[in-house]
Amino acid sequence: MKLFNGKSPAMLSKFILFFITCSVILLGCSPAPETDQKDKTIVQDQTYFHNANIATFEPEHQYSYFQNYIGKIVTKQLTTLSFEYSGNIDSIYVDSGETVKKGQVLAEQNTELLLIQLKGLKAKIVQQQAKLTLNKANLKRIKTLISKSFSAQQTLDELNAEQQILTASIEELHSRLQSYKYQFNKTKLIAPFNGVISRRMVAEGENSSAGMPILLLLKNHHQEITLGVPAKLANTLKIGQEFSASFTLQEDEQIAEQTIQVKLIAIGQQIDAINRTIELRFKLLNSPSRFNGQLINVRIKKTISQQGFWLPLSALIDGVRGQWNVYLAEKVTVDSSQLSNKTIFIIKSTIVNLVHTTQEQAFVTGLDAKKQHIIVEGVHRFVPGQKILKNTLQHKSPNKSITTEISTKSNTKYKTKASTEVNRKADKS
């Protein structure tokens, strides 16, 4: 107590506070208790790591996909039938949808006026022939009189000229008669080939002009597919290639899709001025006749030269601002005797560019052109920087197979979720 004699209470309080502060500092710098040291050793010796499904991917130099092009089924032989001469339509024997044969009479014009004209023309021919007969008789008499010097030479010349005129007139009348007969034969509309009446455009009793459409005739079993494609794609196609085509059918109030095979038979050489495409023509293989003008989808394979990787959709994970990421697995070294026979990977997140997707896979760019170890399933269970063990998978690329050690089942739940997200983002873009 002598130490604090003569000291004020304020000084005494400061001294006590200084003493307590120094005690706390010295206590914090002292060694940790034995129990804490034991817990730290357990953390350092921990050897449990999550298992991840990791597949090895090889870089691809191109990717291919099928694209549908909408074409139209057309009849190769499509004819609009009409009369060559104007007249009144007397009879039409067929209607839309009926099957006809080559040489069958389809319609007729009224021939009453034409028959009257033919009758008058024949009468004129008889008249001219009678005049010619009289002319020949007069020539015979004149020649006899001239031989006896009872007639002049001028009369003979006049009769000879008259004979030539009559002969030419008769020939002209015969030519007109042949023309009327031809016109009479053309009053009947005859099918030029076997086919089906697609459309009837007039009715009985109507007056038709020359060339006016009467019936539309389609030839049986001569159908083709026409469609337009970009010129760049047309340059990659070859005559004789076969493709798959599909169209919709409605059976028993249900819509079904039917697939057929078609063969490329012609590639146009003129770019369409309106849609800037090249016309292709396809032949239907082993397929019954379809409706003229029916739409059909032709699947044509397109190959794009671009370096990237085919990854399963389940390997993609959402990134920021609508981007996509993948988790790369990079080998690391761990100093532990219990992990001497195991390979440890550390997760690294990398942004990729989504180029093309299918129902199960996606073609991405943005990775180095070398073998890549990528987590392909259950990416929601991991974070960048986490150390993991490897469960190897067998992964098949559309262009080649990449084989690894252990085969596991696909995680359908997360694959479906990734597919939905990919399609959603593709729709927004």
ABEGO torsion letter per residue (X at the ends): XAAABGBBAAAAAAAAAAAAAAAAAAAAABBBBAAAAAAAAAAAABABBBBBBBBBBBBBABBBBBBBBBBBBBBABBBBBBBABBEBBABBABBBGBBBBBGBBABBBBAAAAAAAAAAAAAAAAAAAAAAAAAAAAAAAAAAAAAAGABBAAAAAAAAAAAAAAAAAAAAAAAAAAAAAAAAAAABBBBABBBBBABBABBBGBBBBBGBBABBBBBBGBBBBBBBBBAAAAAABBBGBBBBBBBBBBBGGBBBBBBBBBBBABBBABBBAAAGBBBBBBBBBGBBBBBBGBBBBBBBBBBBBBBBBBBBAAABBBBBGGBBBBBBBBBBBBBBAAAAABBBBBBBBBBBBBABBBAABBBBBGBBBBBBBBBABGAAABBBGBBBBBBBBBBBBAABBBBBABBBBBBAAAAAAAAAAAAAAAAAX
